[in-house]
Amino acid sequence: MQWIAVATPPFAAIEQFDRVLDQLGEEQVEGLEARYVGTTADGLRVVTLWTTKEHADRFFTERLGPALAKVLGPEPAGRPEILGIDVARSYTRQPVG
């Protein structure tokens, strides 16, 4: 089942998000189908769509955690807050043709 994560990182600047991406490198992330990043009145949000929750959990543990530690220090001032959503229905726009 597809899974969506809506994350609030422990920082508010898009530049810090870019530094985390640089730490992650160019390697393709297994199971990641889409990523959207933007700001709200409350700060930065990262919305990701995963093939399964297990893919997301593996990425958060094995890759994101170490990347955050390199950018923010070994004990960052907070952890990302993550709202998880099991996808029950989806819509994808189809090309007209």
C-alpha positions in Angstrom: 0.0 0.0 0.0 1.3 3.5 -0.9 2.2 5.7 2.0 2.5 9.5 2.3 4.7 11.3 4.9 4.1 14.9 5.7 7.2 16.0 7.6 8.1 19.1 9.5 11.9 19.2 9.7 13.8 20.5 12.8 14.7 23.6 10.8 12.8 26.3 8.8 15.2 27.3 6.0 15.0 25.8 2.5 18.8 26.2 2.3 19.2 23.7 5.2 16.9 21.3 3.3 19.2 21.7 0.3 22.2 20.9 2.5 20.5 17.7 3.7 19.8 16.7 0.0 23.5 17.3 -0.8 24.4 14.9 2.0 22.1 12.3 0.7 23.7 12.5 -2.7 22.4 11.6 -6.1 21.7 8.0 -5.4 18.1 7.0 -6.2 16.0 6.5 -3.1 14.3 3.1 -3.3 10.5 3.3 -3.0 10.3 7.1 -3.2 7.8 8.1 -5.9 7.5 11.8 -5.4 8.8 14.6 -3.1 7.3 18.1 -2.7 8.9 20.8 -0.4 7.3 24.2 0.5 6.8 26.6 3.3 3.8 27.4 5.4 3.2 30.0 8.1 4.5 27.4 10.6 7.7 26.6 8.6 9.0 24.1 6.1 7.0 21.0 5.0 8.3 18.0 3.1 5.6 15.8 1.5 6.7 12.4 0.1 4.9 9.6 -1.6 6.4 6.1 -1.0 5.7 2.7 -2.6 5.3 1.3 1.0 5.7 2.5 4.6 8.5 0.1 4.9 10.5 1.9 2.2 10.0 5.2 4.0 11.0 3.7 7.4 14.2 2.2 5.9 15.1 5.6 4.3 14.4 7.6 7.5 16.6 5.2 9.6 19.4 4.3 7.2 19.9 7.5 5.2 18.0 10.5 6.5 19.0 10.2 10.1 22.7 10.2 9.3 22.4 13.0 6.8 20.5 15.2 9.3 23.3 14.4 11.9 26.0 15.6 9.5 24.1 18.8 8.6 22.7 19.7 12.1 25.2 18.0 14.3 25.1 14.6 16.1 22.3 15.8 18.5 20.0 18.2 16.5 17.7 20.5 18.3 14.7 18.3 17.6 13.5 15.5 15.4 11.4 15.8 12.3 7.7 15.5 13.1 6.1 13.1 10.6 2.4 12.6 9.9 1.9 9.3 8.1 -1.0 8.5 5.8 -2.0 5.2 4.3 -3.2 5.9 0.8 -6.7 4.6 0.4 -7.6 6.4 -2.9 -5.4 8.2 -5.5 -5.8 10.3 -8.6 -3.2 10.8 -11.2 -3.9 13.2 -14.1 -3.6 11.3 -17.4 -2.3 13.0 -20.6 -4.9 14.0 -23.1 -4.1 12.6 -26.4 
